[in-house]
């Protein structure tokens, strides 16, 4: 399944912005998604995680979308890209 790179969602718990959420990243597993969440939240960006599929998955398997407020999308991606370059 291809990521909804520009998909938006309304509502959610990711902060108090416009209420529109955008996919900032896709993680291959729940632990990776949690690391991304921690990194972004350390920078003051609220995050919502969601499985990429509606199929049954057990435990922490399966990829996750990392959603942020639309007005924080560019900043979130910059933070994640900078971290990738430093590794």
N, C-alpha and C positions, 0 to 999 in steps of 0.2 A: 504494500500500500504506500503510495507516495505521500509525503508530508503536506499538510495544508499550509504551505509557507505563508500565504497571505489570507488564510481563512480567519475569519473573526468570529467571536462568540460574544454574546451579550451577558451581562451579569457576572457571576462568579465571586470568588473571595479574594481576588488578587488586588487588594488595595482599594483606594478611593478615587481612582481616575474616572475616565469617561464611562466605564463599565464595559468597554469593548476590549476583548482579549485577542492577542495575536501570538502565533507560535514563534518563540525566540530560538528554539532548538528542539532537536529530537534526540532522545537518549536511547541506547540499546537495551537498557534494563532499569529496574527500579533503583538499585544502588547508584548507578551513574546519574539518573535523574535527581536523586537526593543530593549528590555532590554539586550538581549544577544549581539546584535550589539554594543550597547553603552559600555558594559563591555569590549568587545574585542577591540573596537576602542580606548578606554581609555588606553589600553596597546600597542597601535600602530599597531594593526592588522586590515587590511582592510577587509571588510565584504560585501558579496552580498547575499541578501535574495531572495528566490523564492518559490512560492506556490508548495506544494507537488503533486498537481493534476492539470490536465488541465481542470477539470470541472468548471462550473460557480460557483463562490462563491461571496457572497455579503458582503460588509463592511470588517471588520477585521477578519471574521470567517475563519476557515480552518488552517491547519498546514503549516509550512514553513520550508524549508531547509535553513541552515545557512552555506554558502560556504566561505572558506578562501583559500588563496594561499597554494598549496601543501607543500611548505617549511615552512609554519607557522602552519600546522595542529596539530602537536604534542603539540606545545606551547599553541595553542588555547584550545585544550582539557584539558591540565593541568590547565589552568586558570579557565575554567568552572568547572572542578572537584573540585578544591580547594574552589571555591565559594560555591558549593553544600555542601561540608564537613563543612564549617563554619556556615551554616544555621541551 
